[in-house]
Amino acid sequence: MNKVIIRVKDLRKTYKTYKRGESFKDTVKSLFARQSINLDALKGISFEIEKGELLGFLGPNGAGKSTTLKILTGILYPTSGDVYAMGYVPWKDRKRYVTNIGAVFGQKSQLLWDIPPADAFYMNRSIYGIAQKTFKNTLNDMTDLLDVGDHIHRPTRQLSLGERMKCEFIMAMLHRPSIVFLDEPTIGLDILSREKIRQFILEMNKSGVTFILTTHDLSDIEHLAKRVIIVNHGDIVFDNSLDDLRRHTGNIKLIRLSSHDEIGDIQIRGVEVTENLSKYNVEMILDTTQTGLNEFVRQIGIQFRLSDLIIEEPPIEDMIKELYLDREAESKK
């Protein structure tokens, strides 16, 4: 049985702000008597993360995602609730806790612009008190995995975005943290750099490092995460495996049909043509609750002389959108 490394129970965060008047009179009045408003960023969320998990933590802007991560890293105090990470309370035991975590933020750099990453790595060695032999072995392993051995001695400003992000990972993980927080780690990267970083994350995860990944690039989630937590309006709306998310919205299939005959009306229940690519090629969606997949294939084979038939799962973006819509519809009932 895996060990729980992070435990969150009934976590709440409320921000206090003030209502501004719309008219000049209201604005002047607010100078003397302001009306306060409480905004609930988190409404009592609870979850656990086991050692060695690679978790996708998703949500739209304003959902409470960033607030949760700031609390988990010890930057922010919650209004109420409990968080235990490796036995530490992040905001109370911050000095001891941060020696066990790392963070990579795609839009914020830990490197120094005018000096080579290698010099910054040695600075981190001193900060974390890493033994020389351990530091050298770790640095060699990571530069080999990320293929940046020839780049770490050039000034950071001369590196490409992909090279710089690889060095950011090394900077964050030289002290061998148990938990690493990733925020948009592949933003703006080319395909080759993105793939190299994904492989590095998977290799580190195999060695037991726990990753918590937040991103708007959902292809990262599909390639890396096995479990997904989705938050919206301060609540958890989904917490399960990526496969379960697919099953949750698995009634819909995306289909591309090519025929030797001209394609007219398709007389099959649950089918909706979304795009006519040509007289002989169409894209459609199939609701398998109305017509099962096997029955659809049988009927479409009777109606047309098929030259090609492609059946795919909906993109994860569509699944999450459908999940949001379902939960909003439930909350209105």
Secondary structure, 3 states (H helix, E strand, C coil): CCCEEEEEEEEEEEEEEEECCCCHHHHHHHCCCCEEEEEEEEEEEEEEEECCCEEEEECCCCCCHHHHHHHHCCCCCCCEEEEEECCECCCCCHHHHHHHEEEEECCECCCCCCCCHHHHHHHHHHHHCCCHHHHHHHHHHHHHHHCCCCCCCCCHHHCCHHHHHHHHHHHHHCCCCCEEEEECCCCCCCHHHHHHHHHHHHHHHHCCCEEEEECCCHHHHHHHCCEEEEEECCEEEEEEEHHHHHHHCCCEEEEEEEECCCCCCCCCCCEEEEEECCCCEEEEEEECCCCCHHHHHHHHHHHCCEEEEEEECCCHHHHHHHHHHHHHHHHHC
